């Protein structure tokens, strides 16, 4: 079976646990995206080399590059986009209370 990793978190009184946990999650997302980007660049460099060695012609590596690139774009979006801040959540809650867009869907859920 696989090995398990135990993560020890030491928190001082002045350091909010929630903030530390959010920072850890963001750092892991960034590390995972960097690994994804490195794999994308490495594999596509290999595909381009194969294309060049086999006589060029139609640039077929564009097809996997485009498909995988779309996934990479959304991974970057998830990693680097602004998350849900308390301010944005509060604004949306106020909009729903005032009867703004999608307020009827909110009322139906209650």
N, CA, C and O atoms as CSV, one atom per row, in Angstrom:
chain,resi,resn,atom,element,x,y,z
A,1,UNK,N,N,0.837,-1.184,0.000
A,1,UNK,CA,C,0.000,0.000,0.000
A,1,UNK,C,C,0.881,1.247,0.000
A,1,UNK,O,O,2.088,1.172,0.233
A,2,UNK,N,N,0.259,2.392,-0.265
A,2,UNK,CA,C,0.991,3.651,-0.330
A,2,UNK,C,C,1.351,4.166,1.050
A,2,UNK,O,O,0.750,3.774,2.050
A,3,UNK,N,N,2.315,5.028,1.093
A,3,UNK,CA,C,2.706,5.617,2.360
A,3,UNK,C,C,1.794,6.789,2.676
A,3,UNK,O,O,1.224,7.410,1.779
A,4,UNK,N,N,1.666,7.076,3.938
A,4,UNK,CA,C,0.820,8.203,4.335
A,4,UNK,C,C,1.708,9.320,4.872
A,4,UNK,O,O,2.773,9.079,5.441
A,5,UNK,N,N,1.247,10.519,4.678
A,5,UNK,CA,C,1.981,11.694,5.118
A,5,UNK,C,C,1.156,12.384,6.181
A,5,UNK,O,O,-0.028,12.656,5.979
A,6,UNK,N,N,1.772,12.664,7.304
A,6,UNK,CA,C,1.096,13.368,8.374
A,6,UNK,C,C,1.603,14.801,8.362
A,6,UNK,O,O,2.805,15.050,8.450
A,7,UNK,N,N,0.674,15.735,8.252
A,7,UNK,CA,C,1.031,17.141,8.199
A,7,UNK,C,C,0.807,17.758,9.572
A,7,UNK,O,O,-0.297,17.696,10.113
A,8,UNK,N,N,1.836,18.342,10.122
A,8,UNK,CA,C,1.748,18.973,11.431
A,8,UNK,C,C,1.634,20.475,11.217
A,8,UNK,O,O,2.459,21.089,10.541
A,9,UNK,N,N,0.592,21.053,11.809
A,9,UNK,CA,C,0.373,22.487,11.675
A,9,UNK,C,C,0.579,23.132,13.036
A,9,UNK,O,O,-0.100,22.797,14.007
A,10,UNK,N,N,1.520,24.054,13.091
A,10,UNK,CA,C,1.770,24.808,14.305
A,10,UNK,C,C,1.259,26.225,14.094
A,10,UNK,O,O,1.641,26.896,13.135
A,11,UNK,N,N,0.399,26.671,14.987
A,11,UNK,CA,C,-0.220,27.982,14.835
A,11,UNK,C,C,0.006,28.769,16.122
A,11,UNK,O,O,-0.199,28.266,17.227
A,12,UNK,N,N,0.430,30.009,15.948
A,12,UNK,CA,C,0.561,30.881,17.104
A,12,UNK,C,C,-0.785,31.532,17.374
A,12,UNK,O,O,-1.676,31.504,16.525
A,13,UNK,N,N,-0.933,32.116,18.551
A,13,UNK,CA,C,-2.207,32.745,18.910
A,13,UNK,C,C,-2.570,33.883,17.966
A,13,UNK,O,O,-3.749,34.084,17.675
A,14,UNK,N,N,-1.595,34.622,17.488
A,14,UNK,CA,C,-1.877,35.780,16.649
A,14,UNK,C,C,-2.133,35.416,15.185
A,14,UNK,O,O,-2.504,36.277,14.387
A,15,UNK,N,N,-1.937,34.148,14.834
A,15,UNK,CA,C,-2.094,33.726,13.446
A,15,UNK,C,C,-3.413,32.972,13.273
A,15,UNK,O,O,-3.575,31.887,13.830
A,16,UNK,N,N,-4.353,33.528,12.513
A,16,UNK,CA,C,-5.634,32.850,12.329
A,16,UNK,C,C,-5.461,31.520,11.584
A,16,UNK,O,O,-4.783,31.466,10.557
A,17,UNK,N,N,-6.065,30.466,12.094
A,17,UNK,CA,C,-5.955,29.143,11.491
A,17,UNK,C,C,-6.556,29.146,10.091
A,17,UNK,O,O,-5.979,28.574,9.166
A,18,UNK,N,N,-7.715,29.789,9.931
A,18,UNK,CA,C,-8.386,29.819,8.640
A,18,UNK,C,C,-7.501,30.450,7.571
A,18,UNK,O,O,-7.425,29.939,6.453
A,19,UNK,N,N,-6.844,31.532,7.893
A,19,UNK,CA,C,-5.974,32.214,6.937
A,19,UNK,C,C,-4.803,31.323,6.545
A,19,UNK,O,O,-4.423,31.267,5.375
A,20,UNK,N,N,-4.235,30.631,7.518
A,20,UNK,CA,C,-3.110,29.736,7.243
A,20,UNK,C,C,-3.548,28.589,6.342
A,20,UNK,O,O,-2.840,28.233,5.400
A,21,UNK,N,N,-4.702,28.016,6.624
A,21,UNK,CA,C,-5.211,26.914,5.810
A,21,UNK,C,C,-5.489,27.375,4.376
A,21,UNK,O,O,-5.198,26.656,3.420
A,22,UNK,N,N,-6.049,28.568,4.233
A,22,UNK,CA,C,-6.307,29.116,2.898
A,22,UNK,C,C,-5.001,29.341,2.151
A,22,UNK,O,O,-4.924,29.096,0.947
A,23,UNK,N,N,-3.973,29.807,2.857
A,23,UNK,CA,C,-2.662,30.023,2.225
A,23,UNK,C,C,-2.065,28.697,1.759
A,23,UNK,O,O,-1.483,28.623,0.677
A,24,UNK,N,N,-2.206,27.658,2.569
A,24,UNK,CA,C,-1.687,26.341,2.197
A,24,UNK,C,C,-2.401,25.826,0.949
A,24,UNK,O,O,-1.759,25.300,0.040
A,25,UNK,N,N,-3.717,25.975,0.901
A,25,UNK,CA,C,-4.485,25.526,-0.256
A,25,UNK,C,C,-4.047,26.269,-1.515
A,25,UNK,O,O,-3.867,25.656,-2.567
A,26,UNK,N,N,-3.873,27.599,-1.410
A,26,UNK,CA,C,-3.447,28.391,-2.576
A,26,UNK,C,C,-2.062,27.985,-3.056
A,26,UNK,O,O,-1.825,27.879,-4.260
A,27,UNK,N,N,-1.145,27.757,-2.116
A,27,UNK,CA,C,0.206,27.344,-2.498
A,27,UNK,C,C,0.201,25.978,-3.180
A,27,UNK,O,O,0.942,25.761,-4.139
A,28,UNK,N,N,-0.631,25.056,-2.693
A,28,UNK,CA,C,-0.733,23.742,-3.327
A,28,UNK,C,C,-1.311,23.862,-4.729
A,28,UNK,O,O,-0.858,23.180,-5.648
A,29,UNK,N,N,-2.318,24.734,-4.902
A,29,UNK,CA,C,-2.898,24.945,-6.233
A,29,UNK,C,C,-1.849,25.493,-7.191
A,29,UNK,O,O,-1.771,25.061,-8.341
A,30,UNK,N,N,-1.045,26.438,-6.724
A,30,UNK,CA,C,0.008,27.013,-7.572
A,30,UNK,C,C,1.048,25.966,-7.938
A,30,UNK,O,O,1.489,25.904,-9.085
A,31,UNK,N,N,1.439,25.148,-6.977
A,31,UNK,CA,C,2.422,24.092,-7.244
A,31,UNK,C,C,1.865,23.090,-8.253
A,31,UNK,O,O,2.574,22.670,-9.167
A,32,UNK,N,N,0.589,22.705,-8.089
A,32,UNK,CA,C,-0.031,21.763,-9.019
A,32,UNK,C,C,-0.129,22.353,-10.419
A,32,UNK,O,O,0.089,21.649,-11.405
A,33,UNK,N,N,-0.457,23.643,-10.512
A,33,UNK,CA,C,-0.528,24.273,-11.833
A,33,UNK,C,C,0.852,24.311,-12.484
A,33,UNK,O,O,0.972,24.059,-13.683
A,34,UNK,N,N,1.883,24.618,-11.720
A,34,UNK,CA,C,3.235,24.665,-12.278
A,34,UNK,C,C,3.657,23.299,-12.806
A,34,UNK,O,O,4.315,23.213,-13.843
A,35,UNK,N,N,3.282,22.227,-12.101
A,35,UNK,CA,C,3.580,20.876,-12.576
A,35,UNK,C,C,2.809,20.587,-13.861
A,35,UNK,O,O,3.349,19.973,-14.781
A,36,UNK,N,N,1.552,21.024,-13.931
A,36,UNK,CA,C,0.733,20.839,-15.121
A,36,UNK,C,C,1.352,21.583,-16.314
A,36,UNK,O,O,1.432,21.043,-17.417
A,37,UNK,N,N,1.784,22.817,-16.079
A,37,UNK,CA,C,2.403,23.621,-17.132
A,37,UNK,C,C,3.704,22.973,-17.624
A,37,UNK,O,O,3.960,22.937,-18.827
A,38,UNK,N,N,4.511,22.470,-16.711
A,38,UNK,CA,C,5.761,21.813,-17.091
A,38,UNK,C,C,5.483,20.572,-17.937
A,38,UNK,O,O,6.168,20.336,-18.932
A,39,UNK,N,N,4.484,19.777,-17.550
A,39,UNK,CA,C,4.117,18.590,-18.337
A,39,UNK,C,C,3.638,19.001,-19.722
A,39,UNK,O,O,4.009,18.379,-20.717
A,40,UNK,N,N,2.817,20.044,-19.793
A,40,UNK,CA,C,2.303,20.538,-21.078
A,40,UNK,C,C,3.449,20.949,-21.993
A,40,UNK,O,O,3.492,20.560,-23.160
A,41,UNK,N,N,4.368,21.729,-21.463
A,41,UNK,CA,C,5.496,22.202,-22.276
A,41,UNK,C,C,6.407,21.051,-22.709
A,41,UNK,O,O,6.849,21.010,-23.857
A,42,UNK,N,N,6.685,20.128,-21.806
A,42,UNK,CA,C,7.576,19.012,-22.115
A,42,UNK,C,C,6.978,18.090,-23.170
A,42,UNK,O,O,7.640,17.755,-24.152
A,43,UNK,N,N,5.737,17.682,-22.971
A,43,UNK,CA,C,5.100,16.758,-23.908
A,43,UNK,C,C,4.944,17.414,-25.274
A,43,UNK,O,O,5.203,16.783,-26.299
A,44,UNK,N,N,4.524,18.670,-25.296
A,44,UNK,CA,C,4.325,19.328,-26.585
A,44,UNK,C,C,5.645,19.617,-27.292
A,44,UNK,O,O,5.696,19.597,-28.521
A,45,UNK,N,N,6.699,19.880,-26.553
A,45,UNK,CA,C,8.026,20.024,-27.176
A,45,UNK,C,C,8.426,18.707,-27.833
A,45,UNK,O,O,8.977,18.699,-28.934
A,46,UNK,N,N,8.148,17.593,-27.155
A,46,UNK,CA,C,8.436,16.271,-27.722
A,46,UNK,C,C,7.613,16.034,-28.990
A,46,UNK,O,O,8.138,15.544,-29.989
A,47,UNK,N,N,6.324,16.382,-28.948
A,47,UNK,CA,C,5.469,16.194,-30.125
A,47,UNK,C,C,5.950,17.040,-31.301
A,47,UNK,O,O,5.930,16.585,-32.444
A,48,UNK,N,N,6.376,18.249,-31.026
A,48,UNK,CA,C,6.890,19.113,-32.093
A,48,UNK,C,C,8.182,18.532,-32.668
A,48,UNK,O,O,8.406,18.583,-33.877
A,49,UNK,N,N,9.027,17.981,-31.798
A,49,UNK,CA,C,10.270,17.351,-32.277
A,49,UNK,C,C,9.949,16.152,-33.174
A,49,UNK,O,O,10.575,15.970,-34.218
A,50,UNK,N,N,8.975,15.338,-32.765
A,50,UNK,CA,C,8.568,14.195,-33.591
A,50,UNK,C,C,8.046,14.686,-34.935
A,50,UNK,O,O,8.385,14.125,-35.977
A,51,UNK,N,N,7.238,15.713,-34.917
A,51,UNK,CA,C,6.697,16.293,-36.155
A,51,UNK,C,C,7.833,16.774,-37.068
A,51,UNK,O,O,7.817,16.524,-38.273
A,52,UNK,N,N,8.808,17.461,-36.484
A,52,UNK,CA,C,9.920,18.001,-37.277
A,52,UNK,C,C,10.792,16.882,-37.854
A,52,UNK,O,O,11.240,16.965,-38.997
A,53,UNK,N,N,11.024,15.853,-37.068
A,53,UNK,CA,C,11.884,14.744,-37.513
A,53,UNK,C,C,11.213,13.914,-38.596
A,53,UNK,O,O,11.890,13.390,-39.481
A,54,UNK,N,N,9.898,13.788,-38.539
A,54,UNK,CA,C,9.180,12.931,-39.485
A,54,UNK,C,C,8.811,13.634,-40.782
A,54,UNK,O,O,8.014,13.104,-41.556
A,55,UNK,N,N,9.358,14.793,-41.035
A,55,UNK,CA,C,9.168,15.421,-42.328
A,55,UNK,C,C,8.185,16.573,-42.351
A,55,UNK,O,O,7.738,16.988,-43.420
A,56,UNK,N,N,7.852,17.079,-41.213
A,56,UNK,CA,C,6.975,18.251,-41.116
A,56,UNK,C,C,5.615,17.965,-41.725
A,56,UNK,O,O,4.908,17.073,-41.256
A,57,UNK,N,N,5.230,18.707,-42.766
A,57,UNK,CA,C,3.888,18.555,-43.332
A,57,UNK,C,C,2.872,19.291,-42.475
A,57,UNK,O,O,3.158,20.340,-41.898
A,58,UNK,N,N,1.675,18.712,-42.407
A,58,UNK,CA,C,0.619,19.303,-41.585
A,58,UNK,C,C,1.088,19.386,-40.135
A,58,UNK,O,O,1.605,18.409,-39.593
A,59,UNK,N,N,0.913,20.524,-39.518
A,59,UNK,CA,C,1.363,20.707,-38.126
A,59,UNK,C,C,0.351,20.057,-37.179
A,59,UNK,O,O,-0.430,20.745,-36.521
A,60,UNK,N,N,0.378,18.726,-37.122
A,60,UNK,CA,C,-0.574,17.980,-36.308
A,60,UNK,C,C,-0.417,18.181,-34.803
A,60,UNK,O,O,-1.392,17.982,-34.080
A,61,UNK,N,N,0.765,18.569,-34.282
A,61,UNK,CA,C,0.838,18.806,-32.834
A,61,UNK,C,C,-0.097,19.920,-32.353
A,61,UNK,O,O,-0.367,20.030,-31.157
A,62,UNK,N,N,-0.586,20.737,-33.275
A,62,UNK,CA,C,-1.503,21.811,-32.880
A,62,UNK,C,C,-2.778,21.250,-32.259
A,62,UNK,O,O,-3.367,21.885,-31.384
A,63,UNK,N,N,-3.214,20.066,-32.699
A,63,UNK,CA,C,-4.460,19.508,-32.191
A,63,UNK,C,C,-4.364,19.129,-30.711
A,63,UNK,O,O,-5.210,19.561,-29.929
A,64,UNK,N,N,-3.366,18.339,-30.295
A,64,UNK,CA,C,-3.263,18.078,-28.852
A,64,UNK,C,C,-2.897,19.333,-28.052
A,64,UNK,O,O,-3.310,19.487,-26.902
A,65,UNK,N,N,-2.117,20.227,-28.672
A,65,UNK,CA,C,-1.757,21.465,-27.972
A,65,UNK,C,C,-3.002,22.301,-27.684
A,65,UNK,O,O,-3.141,22.865,-26.598
A,66,UNK,N,N,-3.898,22.378,-28.653
A,66,UNK,CA,C,-5.117,23.158,-28.472
A,66,UNK,C,C,-6.030,22.518,-27.422
A,66,UNK,O,O,-6.518,23.194,-26.515
A,67,UNK,N,N,-6.252,21.222,-27.554
A,67,UNK,CA,C,-7.122,20.536,-26.596
A,67,UNK,C,C,-6.600,20.617,-25.177
A,67,UNK,O,O,-7.336,20.971,-24.256
A,68,UNK,N,N,-5.338,20.290,-25.001
A,68,UNK,CA,C,-4.729,20.324,-23.678
A,68,UNK,C,C,-4.610,21.761,-23.188
A,68,UNK,O,O,-4.730,22.029,-21.993
A,69,UNK,N,N,-4.375,22.681,-24.114
A,69,UNK,CA,C,-4.252,24.098,-23.760
A,69,UNK,C,C,-5.530,24.649,-23.153
A,69,UNK,O,O,-5.479,25.490,-22.255
A,70,UNK,N,N,-6.677,24.183,-23.636
A,70,UNK,CA,C,-7.953,24.615,-23.058
A,70,UNK,C,C,-8.023,24.179,-21.598
A,70,UNK,O,O,-8.402,24.961,-20.725
A,71,UNK,N,N,-7.659,22.934,-21.341
A,71,UNK,CA,C,-7.638,22.448,-19.954
A,71,UNK,C,C,-6.656,23.215,-19.097
A,71,UNK,O,O,-6.944,23.527,-17.942
A,72,UNK,N,N,-5.503,23.518,-19.654
A,72,UNK,CA,C,-4.482,24.282,-18.937
A,72,UNK,C,C,-4.979,25.686,-18.618
A,72,UNK,O,O,-4.723,26.207,-17.532
A,73,UNK,N,N,-5.696,26.304,-19.573
A,73,UNK,CA,C,-6.263,27.629,-19.346
A,73,UNK,C,C,-7.219,27.623,-18.154
A,73,UNK,O,O,-7.141,28.497,-17.290
A,74,UNK,N,N,-8.118,26.641,-18.107
A,74,UNK,CA,C,-9.064,26.590,-16.992
A,74,UNK,C,C,-8.383,26.240,-15.670
A,74,UNK,O,O,-8.833,26.673,-14.609
A,75,UNK,N,N,-7.311,25.465,-15.725
A,75,UNK,CA,C,-6.540,25.197,-14.517
A,75,UNK,C,C,-5.905,26.491,-14.006
A,75,UNK,O,O,-5.911,26.757,-12.804
A,76,UNK,N,N,-5.357,27.297,-14.924
A,76,UNK,CA,C,-4.782,28.592,-14.539
A,76,UNK,C,C,-5.858,29.510,-13.982
A,76,UNK,O,O,-5.634,30.209,-12.994
A,77,UNK,N,N,-7.016,29.508,-14.612
A,77,UNK,CA,C,-8.137,30.335,-14.140
A,77,UNK,C,C,-8.484,29.968,-12.704
A,77,UNK,O,O,-8.647,30.842,-11.853
A,78,UNK,N,N,-8.596,28.663,-12.438
A,78,UNK,CA,C,-8.934,28.201,-11.093
A,78,UNK,C,C,-7.846,28.562,-10.094
A,78,UNK,O,O,-8.141,28.892,-8.945
A,79,UNK,N,N,-6.602,28.501,-10.520
A,79,UNK,CA,C,-5.476,28.756,-9.623
A,79,UNK,C,C,-5.289,30.233,-9.315
A,79,UNK,O,O,-5.045,30.600,-8.166
A,80,UNK,N,N,-5.399,31.083,-10.329
A,80,UNK,CA,C,-5.030,32.484,-10.162
A,80,UNK,C,C,-6.204,33.466,-10.128
A,80,UNK,O,O,-5.992,34.661,-9.922
A,81,UNK,N,N,-7.428,32.992,-10.323
A,81,UNK,CA,C,-8.562,33.920,-10.262
A,81,UNK,C,C,-8.878,34.266,-8.814
A,81,UNK,O,O,-8.557,33.525,-7.885
A,82,UNK,N,N,-9.514,35.410,-8.660
A,82,UNK,CA,C,-9.900,35.806,-7.306
A,82,UNK,C,C,-10.957,34.845,-6.793
A,82,UNK,O,O,-11.885,34.477,-7.513
A,83,UNK,N,N,-10.807,34.454,-5.564
A,83,UNK,CA,C,-11.773,33.559,-4.953
A,83,UNK,C,C,-13.003,34.318,-4.500
A,83,UNK,O,O,-13.185,35.490,-4.832
A,84,UNK,N,N,-13.828,33.652,-3.753
A,84,UNK,CA,C,-15.025,34.280,-3.221
A,84,UNK,C,C,-14.656,35.038,-1.952
A,84,UNK,O,O,-14.430,34.435,-0.903
A,85,UNK,N,N,-14.598,36.340,-2.051
A,85,UNK,CA,C,-14.283,37.155,-0.881
A,85,UNK,C,C,-15.552,37.388,-0.081
A,85,UNK,O,O,-16.661,37.258,-0.599
A,86,UNK,N,N,-15.380,37.726,1.165
A,86,UNK,CA,C,-16.543,38.020,2.012
A,86,UNK,C,C,-17.331,39.189,1.446
A,86,UNK,O,O,-18.557,39.219,1.545
A,87,UNK,N,N,-16.635,40.150,0.855
A,87,UNK,CA,C,-17.304,41.318,0.268
A,87,UNK,C,C,-18.193,40.890,-0.900
A,87,UNK,O,O,-19.329,41.353,-1.003
A,88,UNK,N,N,-17.707,40.030,-1.767
A,88,UNK,CA,C,-18.508,39.572,-2.902
A,88,UNK,C,C,-19.694,38.738,-2.429
A,88,UNK,O,O,-20.787,38.844,-2.985
A,89,UNK,N,N,-19.488,37.916,-1.417
A,89,UNK,CA,C,-20.578,37.098,-0.875
A,89,UNK,C,C,-21.642,37.997,-0.262
A,89,UNK,O,O,-22.834,37.786,-0.486
A,90,UNK,N,N,-21.227,38.995,0.505
A,90,UNK,CA,C,-22.177,39.918,1.135
A,90,UNK,C,C,-22.975,40.689,0.091
A,90,UNK,O,O,-24.183,40.873,0.243
A,91,UNK,N,N,-22.305,41.141,-0.970
A,91,UNK,CA,C,-23.001,41.857,-2.049
A,91,UNK,C,C,-24.061,40.985,-2.695
A,91,UNK,O,O,-25.170,41.446,-2.965
A,92,UNK,N,N,-23.728,39.732,-2.942
A,92,UNK,CA,C,-24.681,38.823,-3.575
A,92,UNK,C,C,-25.861,38.541,-2.638
A,92,UNK,O,O,-27.005,38.467,-3.085
A,93,UNK,N,N,-25.586,38.385,-1.360
A,93,UNK,CA,C,-26.668,38.166,-0.389
A,93,UNK,C,C,-27.588,39.380,-0.336
A,93,UNK,O,O,-28.808,39.231,-0.272
A,94,UNK,N,N,-27.014,40.579,-0.363
A,94,UNK,CA,C,-27.831,41.805,-0.371
A,94,UNK,C,C,-28.691,41.877,-1.625
A,94,UNK,O,O,-29.863,42.248,-1.558
A,95,UNK,N,N,-28.114,41.527,-2.760
A,95,UNK,CA,C,-28.852,41.550,-4.021
A,95,UNK,C,C,-30.044,40.587,-3.956
A,95,UNK,O,O,-31.139,40.908,-4.418
A,96,UNK,N,N,-29.815,39.413,-3.380
A,96,UNK,CA,C,-30.897,38.443,-3.261
A,96,UNK,C,C,-31.982,38.931,-2.292
A,96,UNK,O,O,-33.171,38.723,-2.531
A,97,UNK,N,N,-31.570,39.575,-1.209
A,97,UNK,CA,C,-32.547,40.099,-0.249
A,97,UNK,C,C,-33.413,41.197,-0.866
A,97,UNK,O,O,-34.602,41.300,-0.566
A,98,UNK,N,N,-32.809,42.015,-1.731
A,98,UNK,CA,C,-33.538,43.122,-2.374
A,98,UNK,C,C,-34.445,42.643,-3.488
A,98,UNK,O,O,-35.238,43.424,-4.014
A,99,UNK,N,N,-34.346,41.389,-3.855
A,99,UNK,CA,C,-35.180,40.883,-4.934
A,99,UNK,C,C,-34.560,41.085,-6.295
A,99,UNK,O,O,-35.270,41.219,-7.291
A,100,UNK,N,N,-33.241,41.107,-6.346
A,100,UNK,CA,C,-32.530,41.285,-7.616
A,100,UNK,C,C,-32.590,40.047,-8.475
A,100,UNK,O,O,-33.390,39.148,-8.215
A,101,UNK,N,N,-31.756,39.985,-9.496
A,101,UNK,CA,C,-31.734,38.826,-10.383
A,101,UNK,C,C,-31.537,37.523,-9.596
A,101,UNK,O,O,-30.736,37.464,-8.663
A,102,UNK,N,N,-32.258,36.513,-9.978
A,102,UNK,CA,C,-32.196,35.181,-9.355
A,102,UNK,C,C,-32.797,35.161,-7.963
A,102,UNK,O,O,-32.628,34.167,-7.256
A,103,UNK,N,N,-33.488,36.203,-7.533
A,103,UNK,CA,C,-34.088,36.211,-6.202
A,103,UNK,C,C,-35.218,35.203,-6.117
A,103,UNK,O,O,-35.425,34.602,-5.064
A,104,UNK,N,N,-35.953,35.005,-7.199
A,104,UNK,CA,C,-37.057,34.042,-7.159
A,104,UNK,C,C,-36.523,32.622,-6.978
A,104,UNK,O,O,-37.147,31.804,-6.302
A,105,UNK,N,N,-35.367,32.327,-7.581
A,105,UNK,CA,C,-34.762,31.001,-7.393
A,105,UNK,C,C,-34.347,30.813,-5.948
A,105,UNK,O,O,-34.459,29.718,-5.397
A,106,UNK,N,N,-33.861,31.900,-5.328
A,106,UNK,CA,C,-33.480,31.850,-3.917
A,106,UNK,C,C,-34.702,31.598,-3.045
A,106,UNK,O,O,-34.646,30.796,-2.113
A,107,UNK,N,N,-35.809,32.279,-3.343
A,107,UNK,CA,C,-37.030,32.127,-2.554
A,107,UNK,C,C,-37.593,30.715,-2.700
A,107,UNK,O,O,-38.144,30.172,-1.743
A,108,UNK,N,N,-37.462,30.109,-3.889
A,108,UNK,CA,C,-37.959,28.758,-4.109
A,108,UNK,C,C,-37.186,27.728,-3.307
A,108,UNK,O,O,-37.737,26.700,-2.916
A,109,UNK,N,N,-35.904,28.002,-3.060
A,109,UNK,CA,C,-35.058,27.064,-2.304
A,109,UNK,C,C,-35.409,27.077,-0.824
A,109,UNK,O,O,-35.190,26.085,-0.128
A,110,UNK,N,N,-35.944,28.176,-0.338
A,110,UNK,CA,C,-36.220,28.304,1.098
A,110,UNK,C,C,-37.436,27.550,1.531
A,110,UNK,O,O,-37.786,27.569,2.711
